[in-house]
Amino acid sequence: MYKLYWAPDTGAFAPEVVLALAGAPVEKVLVDHHAKEQKGEAYRKLNPMGQIPLLILPDGQVMTESAAMVLYLVDCFPEAGLAPPPGSPERAAFDRWLVFMAVNIYTADLRLYYAERYSTDPVEIPGIKAAATRDLDRQFAIVSAALGSGPFLQGARYSAADLYLLMVSDWYPPAQELPAIARLRQALLEDSTIHSVWAIYRKD
Ligand SMILES: N[C@@H](CCC(=O)N[C@@H](CS)C(=O)NCC(=O)O)C(=O)O
C-alpha cells in the first residue's frame, strides 16, 4: 500500500493521478496546508523541506519530489502505459518534458506564490513576482510550441508528462489560455479517472 501526504491545490495531484490510473491502492493523509502543518516538526521528520507531496512506498521508503515520484511510479506500473518504455527514444522526450516542468515551471510558480521567501527584503517582492510571471509566460510558450498539433506532448497518446502539465497549468491561469494547452486540458479531463482526481485537488 502506498501512503500519500497530500493537500488540495498541490503537486500531490501528480503521484495521485498516476496511482489512480494504475489502479494502485493508496492511503491518503491530508496535510493542513493552511495551518502550515507541513512546516511542523512531525512532518519535517519525514520531509525536511516541509513540502507536499510526500509518498511512502509499500516497503516504507520515503519519497519527496513530485517528478521523481512520477518517474518511479510509471515504471512500477508499465501496464498503465503512462510513459514510454525506459531506454526508448520516446522515453528521452518524456523525461525531458517532465523534468523541464518540474525544475522550471513548478519553481517559477513557487516564486510567484511564495515571493516573500525569495528575498530578505520585502521591497523586492513585486520584482520577484514580475520575474516569475515573465518566466512562466516564456516556459509555457516553450511547452505549448512543443505540443505542436498534439493533442499531447508525444502525439495521440497521453502520458504522465501531460498530466503534470495539466497540474502546473492549473496554477497559472494565463497558461490555460494558450490554445494547445487548452486543448490538452480538455482532452485529459474527458477521462473520468483523471477528472475525478483533478476535481479533488480543486476543492481548496
Ligand atoms: N520540488 C517539490 C516542490 C513541492 C512544493 O513546493 N510543494 C508546495 C505545494 S505545491 C508546498 O509544499 N508548499 C507549502 C510550503 O512550502 O509551505 C516537488 O516537486 O514535490
The ligand as a Gaussian input file, in Angstrom:
#p B3LYP/6-31G(d) Opt

LIG

0 1
 N       10.037000      20.229000      -5.686000
 C        8.912000      19.858000      -4.872000
 C        8.096000      21.101000      -4.581000
 C        6.975000      20.810000      -3.603000
 C        6.281000      22.085000      -3.135000
 O        6.861000      23.190000      -3.088000
 N        5.015000      21.933000      -2.766000
 C        4.237000      23.042000      -2.312000
 C        2.772000      22.803000      -2.674000
 S        2.517000      22.695000      -4.409000
 C        4.304000      23.165000      -0.816000
 O        4.571000      22.195000      -0.129000
 N        4.031000      24.351000      -0.330000
 C        3.920000      24.590000       1.080000
 C        5.113000      25.269000       1.646000
 O        6.181000      25.307000       1.014000
 O        4.960000      25.755000       2.758000
 C        8.071000      18.790000      -5.580000
 O        8.041000      18.768000      -6.816000
 O        7.461000      17.949000      -4.896000

